Amino acid sequence: MTRADVVVLVLALALLPLLYVKFWHHGAAGEQVRIRVDGKPWKVVSLAHDRRVTVPGALGDSVLEIKDGAVRFIASPCASKFCIHSGWLHDGGAFTACLPNRVSIEVIGARVRYDAINF
Amino acid sequence: MEFSVQPDRTDHRIAWLAALAITIHIAESALPNPLPGVKPGLANVVTIAVLCLYGWRMAAWVSLLRVLVGSLLLGTFLSPTFVLSLAGALASITTLGAASALSAHLLPGRGLGPAGYSLLAAMAHIAGQFYSAYWLFIPHAALFTLLPVLMTLAVILGLINGIITRTMLQRLSPSSPS
């Protein structure tokens, strides 16, 4: 290993933690979640207080859990439960939906991390 | 008028080395991948060895021929896999070209060795593949969560390949660059 090799290795090893910090760090925390039913805004709920929200949809009630500034689906009358599997939404711009039940949630924050999400 | 192109010694050498790289590539593709899109990349040992022994031009030829013929043999020619593979190969060749030129001019005699080249090539390869995947196939911001993991693997595997290359070069000729 020449000295130049060692320099390259050190630089590479120094780069790695920077990548983890930059891409694994959650963006600006969301402040509110906008809940839409049938595409129309239904309610905007603050993420500041832990609570559960029951949303009436086409197939039945979807239940959202708000905890520690994040929101997720925890119950939904759909068959595949993709909405629940999306997990916690923290960052501004994060979005998920229960399509069979026609319920969607979008996190609104001061700074938006995702300006569009495709599935 | 009749032109005839005679393959010279360099052509034979490129063909031989490319065949070696392709063989390693095909053999390695039989191994299972723990993580999609990441392979040990043992064929790059040949690329880096060629770079150290015969220069950048030959290494570029061997690398591109390996990507092309490997994809033809594995049946992925012109598929998204091929596009990613090619993007990675172009990125790593370009980086190796810049690195070897800088190394020769700025640090003659004590520049980068196989380990450094392999590390740079692996990281450039992964970066080239990642950004191609991001721009062409999955333009989703959350894809970037994968980048630190991929880059960590690139550093580890690049270093291992570099050490293998160095050991191989030392055995080939005791006086060759380490």
HADDOCK unambig.tbl for C-alpha pairs under 7 A between the chains (distance, minus, plus):
assign (segid A and resid 1 and name CA) (segid B and resid 113 and name CA) 6.51 0.50 0.50
assign (segid A and resid 1 and name CA) (segid B and resid 115 and name CA) 6.66 0.50 0.50
assign (segid A and resid 1 and name CA) (segid B and resid 178 and name CA) 6.51 0.50 0.50
assign (segid A and resid 2 and name CA) (segid B and resid 110 and name CA) 6.76 0.50 0.50
assign (segid A and resid 2 and name CA) (segid B and resid 112 and name CA) 6.41 0.50 0.50
assign (segid A and resid 2 and name CA) (segid B and resid 113 and name CA) 6.11 0.50 0.50
assign (segid A and resid 4 and name CA) (segid B and resid 111 and name CA) 5.80 0.50 0.50
assign (segid A and resid 4 and name CA) (segid B and resid 112 and name CA) 5.17 0.50 0.50
assign (segid A and resid 5 and name CA) (segid B and resid 112 and name CA) 5.43 0.50 0.50
assign (segid A and resid 5 and name CA) (segid B and resid 113 and name CA) 6.21 0.50 0.50
assign (segid A and resid 5 and name CA) (segid B and resid 115 and name CA) 6.18 0.50 0.50
assign (segid A and resid 5 and name CA) (segid B and resid 116 and name CA) 4.21 0.50 0.50
assign (segid A and resid 8 and name CA) (segid B and resid 116 and name CA) 6.06 0.50 0.50
assign (segid A and resid 16 and name CA) (segid B and resid 148 and name CA) 6.59 0.50 0.50
assign (segid A and resid 16 and name CA) (segid B and resid 152 and name CA) 6.51 0.50 0.50
assign (segid A and resid 19 and name CA) (segid B and resid 148 and name CA) 5.31 0.50 0.50
assign (segid A and resid 20 and name CA) (segid B and resid 148 and name CA) 5.42 0.50 0.50
assign (segid A and resid 23 and name CA) (segid B and resid 144 and name CA) 6.17 0.50 0.50
assign (segid A and resid 23 and name CA) (segid B and resid 145 and name CA) 5.44 0.50 0.50
assign (segid A and resid 24 and name CA) (segid B and resid 145 and name CA) 5.96 0.50 0.50
assign (segid A and resid 114 and name CA) (segid B and resid 141 and name CA) 6.46 0.50 0.50
assign (segid A and resid 117 and name CA) (segid B and resid 140 and name CA) 6.28 0.50 0.50
assign (segid A and resid 118 and name CA) (segid B and resid 140 and name CA) 6.63 0.50 0.50
